[in-house]
Amino acid sequence: MTRHPVSLDAASATSTAVALSGIETWLRRAPDDVIASLAISAYGAPTPRALSWARELISDLRYYSAVMSFAVRTADPEEEPPF
């Protein structure tokens, strides 16, 4: 399977970063039964491995949201550098 690069304009990238951040924040604060439900939907049972996967997914969402936000800020010539 060949993956082709996808181009996003700044508005789409910003919207995606905000959406990922919102989902990540909601999941991080979600009750344990919500995380168990997510684990069940992927693994069929809330096993320790499935719960670990669900928590890793939440962490990944935080990472991708931050990366996209940084990329948008870096690409914006009017934005001050973050460092």
C-alpha positions as CSV (number, residue, x, y, z in Angstrom):
1,M,0.0,0.0,0.0
2,T,1.4,3.3,-1.1
3,R,0.7,6.4,1.0
4,H,0.5,9.7,-0.7
5,P,1.2,13.0,1.1
6,V,-1.9,15.0,2.0
7,S,-1.8,18.8,1.8
8,L,-3.7,20.8,4.3
9,D,-4.1,24.5,4.3
10,A,-3.5,26.4,7.5
11,A,-7.2,26.7,8.4
12,S,-7.8,22.9,7.9
13,A,-4.7,22.1,9.9
14,T,-5.7,24.4,12.7
15,S,-9.2,23.0,12.8
16,T,-7.8,19.4,12.9
17,A,-5.4,20.3,15.7
18,V,-8.2,21.9,17.7
19,A,-10.4,18.9,17.2
20,L,-7.7,16.4,18.2
21,S,-7.0,18.5,21.3
22,G,-10.7,18.6,22.2
23,I,-11.0,14.8,21.8
24,E,-7.8,14.2,23.8
25,T,-8.9,16.5,26.6
26,W,-12.4,14.9,26.8
27,L,-10.9,11.4,26.8
28,R,-8.3,12.2,29.4
29,R,-11.1,13.4,31.7
30,A,-13.6,10.6,30.8
31,P,-14.7,8.1,33.4
32,D,-13.0,4.7,33.4
33,D,-16.1,3.1,31.9
34,V,-15.7,5.3,28.8
35,I,-12.0,4.2,28.4
36,A,-13.1,0.6,28.9
37,S,-15.7,1.0,26.2
38,L,-13.1,2.3,23.8
39,A,-10.9,-0.6,24.7
40,I,-13.7,-3.1,24.1
41,S,-14.5,-1.5,20.7
42,A,-11.0,-2.2,19.5
43,Y,-10.1,-5.4,21.3
44,G,-13.4,-7.0,22.2
45,A,-12.7,-7.0,25.9
46,P,-11.3,-4.5,28.4
47,T,-8.2,-6.5,29.0
48,P,-5.1,-4.7,30.6
49,R,-3.5,-4.6,27.1
50,A,-6.7,-3.1,25.6
51,L,-6.8,-0.4,28.4
52,S,-3.2,0.3,27.8
53,W,-3.8,0.8,24.1
54,A,-6.7,3.2,24.8
55,R,-4.5,5.3,27.1
56,E,-1.7,5.3,24.5
57,L,-4.2,6.5,22.0
58,I,-5.1,9.5,24.2
59,S,-1.4,10.3,24.6
60,D,-1.0,10.1,20.8
61,L,-3.8,12.5,20.3
62,R,-2.1,15.0,22.5
63,Y,1.2,14.6,20.6
64,Y,-0.4,15.0,17.1
65,S,-2.4,18.0,18.2
66,A,0.7,19.7,19.5
67,V,2.7,18.8,16.4
68,M,0.0,20.2,14.1
69,S,-0.3,23.4,16.1
70,F,3.4,23.9,16.1
71,A,3.6,23.3,12.3
72,V,0.8,25.9,11.7
73,R,2.5,28.5,13.9
74,T,5.9,27.8,12.2
75,A,4.4,28.2,8.7
76,D,2.6,31.5,9.6
77,P,5.0,34.4,8.7
78,E,3.1,36.7,11.0
79,E,3.4,34.4,14.0
80,E,6.2,35.0,16.5
81,P,8.5,32.0,16.9
82,P,7.7,30.0,20.1
83,F,11.4,30.2,21.3
